[in-house]
Amino acid sequence: MIRITKIFTFETAHVLYNYDGKCKNMHGHSYKLFVTVKGNPINDLDHPKNGMVVDFGDIKKIVKSQIIDVWDHAVMLNGISPHKQLGEDLEGKGHKVIYCGYQPTCENMLYDIADKIKKQLPEAVSLAYLKLHETENSYGEWFAEDQV
């Protein structure tokens, strides 16, 4: 079994409803996402991806379409909180808003990212690990083996 990792960056703002610290105000981050998948390299001379678990380009297409294109330069907010009105106001002023069914913390974003990526991976490849840096020195991790 081999693990391969592709790294992505995106810019996203979020608003944390009912948070009791200075991050209760809308603010943004330069996120850095590490996506690690695992599988056995293809062993078929006639296969164009021979020797690969999966083409890095295929991982890029999945993450770009499911995460980057959707979340980059958007404002994420808890769509089941009173912040929904804030989102509607921002949309009315031309801003890109993502309404989450959760508090948009790094931790919950990891669950969402994992769900989105797992659904798109080829059958013989599985998601092994995610790391999401919110800042240079603060990040969350998701491990497949920790999931029940």
VOZA-895287 format. One record per residue: residue number from 1; chain; x, y, z of N, C-alpha, C in turn. Coordinates in steps of 0.2 Angstrom, whole numbers, plus 5000, padded with zeros to 4 digits. Example, Ala and Ser with C-alpha at 12.3 -4.5 7.8 and 13.67 -1.06 7.14 Angstrom:
BEGIN
   num   chaine   neast   nnorth    nup   caeast   canorth   caup   ceast   cnorth    cup
     1        A    5066     4972   5039     5062      4978   5039    5066     4984   5039
     2        A    5064     4989   5035     5068      4995   5036    5064     5000   5039
This chain:
BEGIN
   num   chaine   neast   nnorth    nup   caeast   canorth   caup   ceast   cnorth    cup
     1        A    5004     4994   5000     5000      5000   5000    5004     5006   5000
     2        A    5003     5011   4996     5007      5017   4995    5002     5023   4996
     3        A    5005     5028   5000     5001      5034   5001    5004     5040   4997
     4        A    5000     5044   4994     5003      5050   4990    4999     5056   4992
     5        A    5002     5061   4992     4999      5068   4995    5000     5073   4990
     6        A    4995     5077   4989     4995      5083   4985    4993     5089   4990
     7        A    4996     5095   4989     4994      5100   4993    4991     5106   4989
     8        A    4986     5109   4992     4982      5114   4989    4982     5120   4994
     9        A    4981     5126   4991     4980      5132   4995    4973     5136   4992
    10        A    4970     5139   4997     4964      5143   4995    4963     5148   5000
    11        A    4959     5154   4998     4958      5159   5003    4950     5159   5004
    12        A    4949     5159   5011     4942      5159   5012    4941     5163   5019
    13        A    4935     5166   5019     4933      5170   5026    4928     5165   5029
    14        A    4927     5166   5036     4922      5163   5039    4920     5167   5045
    15        A    4914     5166   5047     4911      5169   5053    4908     5164   5058
    16        A    4910     5164   5064     4909      5159   5069    4903     5162   5073
    17        A    4897     5159   5073     4892      5161   5077    4893     5160   5084
    18        A    4891     5164   5088     4891      5164   5096    4898     5162   5098
    19        A    4903     5163   5095     4910      5162   5097    4912     5167   5102
    20        A    4916     5165   5107     4917      5170   5113    4924     5173   5113
    21        A    4927     5173   5107     4934      5176   5106    4934     5181   5101
    22        A    4940     5184   5099     4941      5189   5094    4939     5187   5087
    23        A    4939     5180   5086     4938      5177   5080    4930     5177   5079
    24        A    4926     5180   5083     4919      5180   5082    4918     5185   5076
    25        A    4922     5189   5075     4922      5194   5069    4923     5190   5062
    26        A    4920     5192   5057     4922      5189   5051    4929     5191   5049
    27        A    4933     5185   5047     4940      5186   5045    4941     5180   5041
    28        A    4947     5181   5037     4949      5176   5032    4956     5172   5034
    29        A    4957     5167   5030     4963      5163   5031    4966     5161   5024
    30        A    4972     5160   5024     4975      5157   5018    4976     5150   5020
    31        A    4971     5146   5018     4971      5139   5020    4976     5135   5016
    32        A    4979     5130   5019     4984      5125   5016    4981     5118   5017
    33        A    4979     5115   5012     4976      5108   5013    4980     5103   5010
    34        A    4982     5098   5014     4986      5092   5012    4981     5086   5011
    35        A    4981     5083   5005     4976      5077   5004    4980     5071   5002
    36        A    4980     5066   5007     4983      5060   5006    4979     5054   5004
    37        A    4980     5051   4999     4976      5045   4997    4981     5039   4997
    38        A    4978     5033   4997     4982      5027   4997    4979     5022   4993
    39        A    4983     5017   4991     4981      5012   4986    4987     5008   4984
    40        A    4986     5003   4980     4992      5000   4977    4993     5002   4970
    41        A    4999     5004   4968     5001      5006   4961    4998     5001   4956
    42        A    4996     5004   4951     4993      5000   4945    4999     4996   4942
    43        A    4999     4990   4941     5004      4985   4938    5002     4982   4932
    44        A    5002     4986   4927     4999      4984   4920    5003     4989   4915
    45        A    5007     4986   4911     5011      4989   4906    5007     4993   4901
    46        A    5001     4990   4900     4996      4993   4895    4992     4999   4897
    47        A    4992     5000   4904     4988      5005   4907    4992     5012   4907
    48        A    4989     5017   4905     4992      5023   4904    4994     5026   4911
    49        A    4992     5024   4917     4993      5026   4923    4998     5020   4927
    50        A    5001     5016   4923     5005      5011   4926    5010     5014   4931
    51        A    5010     5010   4937     5015      5013   4942    5012     5018   4947
    52        A    5006     5020   4945     5003      5025   4950    4998     5023   4954
    53        A    4997     5025   4960     4991      5024   4964    4985     5027   4960
    54        A    4986     5034   4959     4981      5038   4955    4985     5044   4953
    55        A    4984     5046   4947     4987      5052   4944    4986     5058   4949
    56        A    4991     5062   4950     4991      5068   4954    4986     5073   4951
    57        A    4986     5073   4944     4981      5077   4941    4974     5075   4942
    58        A    4972     5069   4943     4966      5067   4945    4964     5069   4952
    59        A    4968     5069   4957     4967      5072   4963    4966     5079   4963
    60        A    4970     5083   4959     4969      5090   4958    4962     5091   4955
    61        A    4960     5088   4950     4953      5089   4947    4948     5088   4953
    62        A    4948     5083   4957     4943      5082   4962    4943     5087   4967
    63        A    4949     5089   4970     4949      5094   4975    4947     5101   4972
    64        A    4949     5102   4966     4948      5109   4963    4940     5110   4962
    65        A    4937     5104   4959     4930      5105   4958    4926     5105   4964
    66        A    4928     5101   4969     4924      5100   4975    4925     5105   4981
    67        A    4931     5108   4981     4933      5112   4987    4935     5119   4984
    68        A    4941     5119   4980     4944      5125   4979    4939     5130   4975
    69        A    4936     5127   4969     4932      5132   4965    4926     5134   4969
    70        A    4924     5130   4974     4918      5132   4978    4919     5137   4984
    71        A    4925     5135   4987     4926      5139   4993    4931     5145   4993
    72        A    4935     5145   4987     4940      5150   4987    4937     5157   4986
    73        A    4939     5162   4990     4937      5169   4990    4929     5169   4991
    74        A    4927     5165   4996     4920      5165   4998    4920     5166   5006
    75        A    4914     5168   5008     4913      5168   5015    4909     5162   5017
    76        A    4911     5159   5022     4908      5153   5025    4904     5155   5031
    77        A    4898     5153   5032     4895      5154   5038    4890     5149   5040
    78        A    4888     5148   5046     4883      5143   5048    4876     5145   5046
    79        A    4874     5141   5041     4867      5143   5038    4862     5141   5042
    80        A    4863     5137   5048     4857      5136   5052    4857     5140   5058
    81        A    4861     5146   5058     4861      5150   5063    4858     5157   5061
    82        A    4858     5162   5066     4855      5168   5064    4860     5172   5059
    83        A    4866     5169   5058     4870      5172   5053    4868     5172   5046
    84        A    4863     5168   5045     4860      5167   5038    4858     5174   5035
    85        A    4855     5178   5039     4853      5185   5037    4859     5189   5035
    86        A    4865     5188   5038     4871      5191   5037    4873     5189   5030
    87        A    4873     5182   5028     4875      5180   5022    4870     5182   5016
    88        A    4864     5183   5018     4859      5186   5013    4861     5193   5011
    89        A    4863     5197   5016     4865      5204   5015    4872     5204   5011
    90        A    4876     5200   5013     4883      5200   5009    4881     5198   5002
    91        A    4877     5193   5000     4876      5191   4994    4872     5196   4990
    92        A    4868     5200   4993     4865      5206   4990    4870     5211   4988
    93        A    4876     5211   4991     4881      5216   4989    4886     5213   4985
    94        A    4884     5207   4982     4889      5203   4977    4894     5199   4980
    95        A    4894     5197   4986     4899      5193   4989    4897     5185   4988
    96        A    4902     5181   4987     4901      5174   4987    4900     5171   4994
    97        A    4895     5168   4995     4893      5165   5002    4892     5158   5002
    98        A    4895     5154   5006     4894      5147   5007    4890     5146   5014
    99        A    4884     5143   5013     4880      5142   5019    4881     5134   5021
   100        A    4885     5134   5027     4886      5127   5029    4881     5125   5034
   101        A    4880     5118   5035     4875      5115   5039    4879     5114   5046
   102        A    4884     5118   5047     4889      5117   5053    4892     5124   5054
   103        A    4895     5124   5060     4899      5130   5062    4906     5129   5058
   104        A    4908     5134   5054     4913      5133   5049    4920     5134   5052
   105        A    4922     5129   5057     4928      5129   5060    4933     5124   5056
   106        A    4939     5125   5057     4944      5120   5053    4942     5113   5054
   107        A    4940     5111   5060     4938      5104   5062    4932     5102   5058
   108        A    4927     5106   5058     4921      5104   5054    4922     5104   5046
   109        A    4926     5109   5044     4928      5109   5037    4931     5103   5035
   110        A    4936     5100   5039     4939      5094   5038    4934     5088   5036
   111        A    4929     5088   5041     4924      5082   5039    4920     5083   5033
   112        A    4919     5090   5031     4916      5091   5025    4920     5089   5019
   113        A    4926     5091   5019     4931      5090   5014    4932     5082   5013
   114        A    4932     5079   5018     4933      5071   5018    4927     5068   5014
   115        A    4921     5070   5016     4915      5068   5013    4915     5069   5006
   116        A    4917     5075   5004     4917      5077   4997    4922     5073   4993
   117        A    4928     5073   4995     4933      5069   4991    4932     5062   4991
   118        A    4930     5059   4996     4929      5051   4996    4924     5049   4991
   119        A    4919     5053   4990     4914      5052   4985    4916     5052   4978
   120        A    4922     5055   4976     4925      5056   4970    4930     5052   4968
   121        A    4933     5048   4973     4939      5044   4972    4938     5038   4968
   122        A    4943     5036   4964     4942      5029   4960    4941     5024   4965
   123        A    4938     5018   4963     4936      5013   4968    4942     5010   4972
   124        A    4948     5009   4968     4954      5006   4972    4958     5011   4976
   125        A    4956     5017   4976     4959      5022   4980    4955     5024   4986
   126        A    4958     5025   4992     4954      5028   4997    4958     5034   5000
   127        A    4954     5038   5004     4956      5044   5007    4959     5042   5014
   128        A    4966     5043   5015     4969      5041   5021    4970     5047   5026
   129        A    4971     5053   5024     4973      5058   5028    4972     5065   5025
   130        A    4970     5070   5029     4969      5077   5028    4972     5081   5033
   131        A    4976     5086   5031     4978      5091   5036    4976     5098   5033
   132        A    4973     5102   5037     4971      5109   5035    4974     5114   5039
   133        A    4978     5118   5036     4981      5123   5040    4977     5129   5039
   134        A    4975     5132   5045     4971      5138   5045    4976     5144   5045
   135        A    4981     5143   5049     4987      5148   5049    4993     5144   5048
   136        A    4999     5147   5048     5005      5144   5047    5007     5139   5053
   137        A    5004     5140   5059     5006      5136   5065    4999     5133   5068
   138        A    4994     5133   5065     4988      5131   5068    4984     5126   5062
   139        A    4983     5120   5064     4980      5116   5059    4976     5110   5062
   140        A    4971     5107   5058     4968      5101   5061    4970     5095   5056
   141        A    4969     5089   5059     4970      5083   5055    4964     5079   5055
   142        A    4963     5075   5049     4958      5070   5049    4962     5063   5047
   143        A    4961     5058   5050     4964      5052   5049    4958     5047   5047
   144        A    4959     5043   5042     4954      5038   5040    4953     5033   5046
   145        A    4958     5031   5049     4958      5025   5054    4954     5028   5060
   146        A    4953     5034   5061     4950      5037   5067    4942     5037   5066
   147        A    4940     5036   5060     4933      5037   5058    4929     5030   5060
   148        A    4923     5031   5062     4920      5025   5064    4914     5024   5059
